[in-house]
Amino acid sequence: MTSTQPERLYRWAILLLLAFIWGSSFILMKIGLVNIPYQEVGALRMLVAFISLVPFSIAKWSSIQKQHWKYLFIVGLSGNGLPAFLFAYAQSHINSSLAGMLNSLVPLFTLILG
């Protein structure tokens, strides 16, 4: 199935917006660390992610079985919670460009460890 020209432009625009948001997060963390400690930067990142995802998760909230909550907690903590705080801590010691490069290697590290 071929896509139309406006559809392709829309997809490219979404990709560029996502790249801008992802790439700017490291420089924004560095700017935030000038005035607030890394713990607060990590907490703010988690808060913004929570607020962004709540509208999508409300409909599925009741369908999660009780025995799965502990696994969801572990995945959320190791996949989102710890990295948010560890990247904020790392930003206080390394350049934003190095943090971005290390973050881009996460899929490779996941493949190697997996």
Secondary structure as a PSIPRED ss2 file (coil, helix, strand):
# PSIPRED VFORMAT (PSIPRED V4.0)

   1 M C   1.000  0.000  0.000
   2 T C   1.000  0.000  0.000
   3 S C   1.000  0.000  0.000
   4 T C   1.000  0.000  0.000
   5 Q H   0.000  1.000  0.000
   6 P H   0.000  1.000  0.000
   7 E H   0.000  1.000  0.000
   8 R H   0.000  1.000  0.000
   9 L H   0.000  1.000  0.000
  10 Y H   0.000  1.000  0.000
  11 R H   0.000  1.000  0.000
  12 W H   0.000  1.000  0.000
  13 A H   0.000  1.000  0.000
  14 I H   0.000  1.000  0.000
  15 L H   0.000  1.000  0.000
  16 L H   0.000  1.000  0.000
  17 L H   0.000  1.000  0.000
  18 L H   0.000  1.000  0.000
  19 A H   0.000  1.000  0.000
  20 F H   0.000  1.000  0.000
  21 I H   0.000  1.000  0.000
  22 W H   0.000  1.000  0.000
  23 G H   0.000  1.000  0.000
  24 S H   0.000  1.000  0.000
  25 S H   0.000  1.000  0.000
  26 F H   0.000  1.000  0.000
  27 I H   0.000  1.000  0.000
  28 L H   0.000  1.000  0.000
  29 M H   0.000  1.000  0.000
  30 K H   0.000  1.000  0.000
  31 I H   0.000  1.000  0.000
  32 G H   0.000  1.000  0.000
  33 L C   1.000  0.000  0.000
  34 V C   1.000  0.000  0.000
  35 N C   1.000  0.000  0.000
  36 I C   1.000  0.000  0.000
  37 P C   1.000  0.000  0.000
  38 Y H   0.000  1.000  0.000
  39 Q H   0.000  1.000  0.000
  40 E H   0.000  1.000  0.000
  41 V H   0.000  1.000  0.000
  42 G H   0.000  1.000  0.000
  43 A H   0.000  1.000  0.000
  44 L H   0.000  1.000  0.000
  45 R H   0.000  1.000  0.000
  46 M H   0.000  1.000  0.000
  47 L H   0.000  1.000  0.000
  48 V H   0.000  1.000  0.000
  49 A H   0.000  1.000  0.000
  50 F H   0.000  1.000  0.000
  51 I H   0.000  1.000  0.000
  52 S H   0.000  1.000  0.000
  53 L H   0.000  1.000  0.000
  54 V H   0.000  1.000  0.000
  55 P H   0.000  1.000  0.000
  56 F H   0.000  1.000  0.000
  57 S H   0.000  1.000  0.000
  58 I C   1.000  0.000  0.000
  59 A C   1.000  0.000  0.000
  60 K C   1.000  0.000  0.000
  61 W H   0.000  1.000  0.000
  62 S H   0.000  1.000  0.000
  63 S H   0.000  1.000  0.000
  64 I C   1.000  0.000  0.000
  65 Q C   1.000  0.000  0.000
  66 K H   0.000  1.000  0.000
  67 Q H   0.000  1.000  0.000
  68 H H   0.000  1.000  0.000
  69 W H   0.000  1.000  0.000
  70 K H   0.000  1.000  0.000
  71 Y H   0.000  1.000  0.000
  72 L H   0.000  1.000  0.000
  73 F H   0.000  1.000  0.000
  74 I H   0.000  1.000  0.000
  75 V H   0.000  1.000  0.000
  76 G H   0.000  1.000  0.000
  77 L H   0.000  1.000  0.000
  78 S H   0.000  1.000  0.000
  79 G H   0.000  1.000  0.000
  80 N H   0.000  1.000  0.000
  81 G H   0.000  1.000  0.000
  82 L H   0.000  1.000  0.000
  83 P H   0.000  1.000  0.000
  84 A H   0.000  1.000  0.000
  85 F H   0.000  1.000  0.000
  86 L H   0.000  1.000  0.000
  87 F H   0.000  1.000  0.000
  88 A H   0.000  1.000  0.000
  89 Y H   0.000  1.000  0.000
  90 A H   0.000  1.000  0.000
  91 Q H   0.000  1.000  0.000
  92 S C   1.000  0.000  0.000
  93 H C   1.000  0.000  0.000
  94 I C   1.000  0.000  0.000
  95 N C   1.000  0.000  0.000
  96 S H   0.000  1.000  0.000
  97 S H   0.000  1.000  0.000
  98 L H   0.000  1.000  0.000
  99 A H   0.000  1.000  0.000
 100 G H   0.000  1.000  0.000
 101 M H   0.000  1.000  0.000
 102 L H   0.000  1.000  0.000
 103 N H   0.000  1.000  0.000
 104 S H   0.000  1.000  0.000
 105 L C   1.000  0.000  0.000
 106 V H   0.000  1.000  0.000
 107 P H   0.000  1.000  0.000
 108 L H   0.000  1.000  0.000
 109 F H   0.000  1.000  0.000
 110 T H   0.000  1.000  0.000
 111 L H   0.000  1.000  0.000
 112 I H   0.000  1.000  0.000
 113 L H   0.000  1.000  0.000
 114 G C   1.000  0.000  0.000
